[in-house]
Amino acid sequence: MSYIPVAVQMFTLRKESKGDFVGTLERVAEIGYKGIEFAGYGGMSPSDLKKTIDRLNLKAASSHIPLSSIETELDKVIHDQHLLGSKHIVCPFLPSDRRREKDYRELVDILNKAGRKCFEEGISLSYHNHDFELEEMEDGRMPLELLLKETNPEWVKAEFDIYWLTKAGESPVEWLSQYAERTPLVHLKDMTPDDEQFFAELGTGGVNVQEVLGKGDKNNVEWWIVEQDQSRISPFESIQESFNYLKKHNVVSI
């Protein structure tokens, strides 16, 4: 199995980042992560942020960019990625008022248009799923199926979140297998096996994380990304525990 670097999605550390953004990045680097998936830049300019992550030997794995920004300021978004050294942007979430079947069909056109421009600029655009995209529409399909089957596979990729796929009753490995050419980024996240189905550190829940990791080479995954939406321990302890699991299974190198 080839080495695939591991990043942290900064949404996991949103409270810590709000208090001390640079200090939070320093803690991530100290644990041993190689990259950052940004969810905002902590009030820093992309140029200054690039200097900071360079100092910490971190890479900009990708950036989560709100759909509204993808629609209205894509040129700036792309420019910022070039400054950061990031090759990936991700549409992370759909507002609740944009989840009708009509909205998803309109989103196909939005993603294709933005994805083509990103592709021409050497950037990939991915769509990150939750569980609501796995609810059946009137035509019998799931929104995630619609988005991936009707967008150009060169222009629009998928950032599969293995927790949300599992929570929706789907198999992450089956989705990874079906879209093997479109998964440069994968969100690693576990889920408690009880009825609550709460977010869990890697290796402590019921998601078959090892099977997912086994798809890395075949899918040409560029980054594994650790995210935990909520945690019952401190977020720093959470990402440390998940890192230890990956280290134990020879996924990370020090």
Phi, psi and omega in degrees: 000126181285162181280125175242123184293158183242131179242169174245135171279122188290347173302329177302326186249033187297321180290318179295320181294324180297326180277325184200088186296310182294319178299325178294317176300321179297319178296320178299316179294321180297323178296324177126001177296149183261343185213171180231133165257114187280148171228063191103160187246020175062027180079003181267153173287151177305323181294315179292322179295322178297319178298321181293312182290329175298316179299327183267004182058038175252154176247151172276099182292316180188176178225130171280124184236125180305146180304322180300323178286324176298324181284325192248340183218046185296323180301316179294318179302314180295317179301317179297323180294321177298320179294323181282341187081022180265137179254006185222136166237153185226133169278111194268341192192145174253131175302151184298337181272009178233040184239020174278162180303321178300319181295318180296322179293323175292325180296328176305313180293321179297313181293320178297315181296312180291320181297322179296316180296318177299314180303317179294338180261008179077021180242143174259144176250125179240157175249128180261128183267154163244207179267341184290340176281000179253009177272133186296137176268181182297329181276005177091349179268163172266146180307322181296324175297313179303312183297320184277329180280334185252003171258157179290123184294341175281329187265331186233121181251180180237136168251089183289132175258112190288336175294308186292326175298315181295317180299328180278002179085014181259163177262115177304321182295322179295319177293319178297322179291319183292327182241049187298336182267007188229026186233067179291337182232136177227130176274118177268125185199136181255171184217133179300142185277006180271185183293336181290328180053051182277160177296140184222152175294151184302133178087356182253358183240206186252002178283138180280077184297322182299320180294322176296313180300330179292348178270356187304310183293310183298326181272000182054043177297132180265328180215131161273136183234119179275127175219143172221111186300318178219154181216148178270353170245178181294148179304324177295318176297323181297310182289334175293315181296319178293322177296318179299322178297314181294323177296317180300326182262019173060032177271326180255150174241143181256000000 
